[in-house]
């Protein structure tokens, strides 16, 4: 079983080195690249103003967040949820930089980008060179419903990205869960076993007629030392 975390952030701006802060974190648990239903989501008081241009992107004002916890208050819960697996994000350098700035400010160890980051923007550009690689563009390419997406929302973006990620790694049959499909007996790897879904019902084979059986009997007489006659 391979556990990874797909995550997204919303922020007050574009650069933590210039004082911008995280205001929302969403993370989904993936097992063997499929969403398990377990997620982490928190809104955060950034301890600073939120510029109007940032509010136009994600819809949050400082008044919406003044009663929310500080990042230092949620840091340990966040770290416990993400564990030590791979972390998948769309434009991962942006999200890692902001998360690491917050972790450093809170006196926690930073996440190692080189060993943990999976960037779906890079994956998309390798698979579709020269084509748009935004989350919206990829959702349209793969026929993923964007009707609920207005302003950027970290939790919704994570759910959209989970579907995009599955397509980028080759696609899986949608609608197959993780619970009842897990086969433990005779499967020491712990990987999920699934039946192929073709959408077709196999047709029963018709019984041979008398003429066919007679021709088959004649043919069998021509076979020398048939193995079915050996004891």
C-alpha angles and dihedrals in degrees: 000000000000117000122196136163127232111200146171137188137204118209145184091250146331107287129048089193087067093051100270115148141202115258101173136026126187126178133177126202115233123193115192086351095302126111111251097197092253113121144163121218131169139163115217135205103236094202090228141066123286113227117232092242090058091048089054088058102047104012098235126130126189089254088062092056107035093099094045124102123268118249091250088060094056101033096099094047090050093049091048091053097048095046116180103306132110117296119217122201139158104248090004097190090065096051095040092050092053095043092048091049089054093045091050091049089051093050095250130130115268123242116256107242097194096055100034112031125102112181115202091194089063090045091052094047091051092049096041107025114197094013127113112274102191117126091248092051093049092048090053091047092053096039094246115161113254097174094111094050113102114134116010112280118183097215095047090044089054092052091049091046091051089061092044092049092053089053093047092055092050107284133269133219103270121229097040111128131212101229113060094026095061110110112200102169113089092359109101092170091069091223120147114259116209134182117237114254113212101161091231131110112221114240118234115248114249117241114252117254125237094265092053092049090050093051090048091052091051090050092051089056089063094056111098118220096351113206092227090067093054120098 
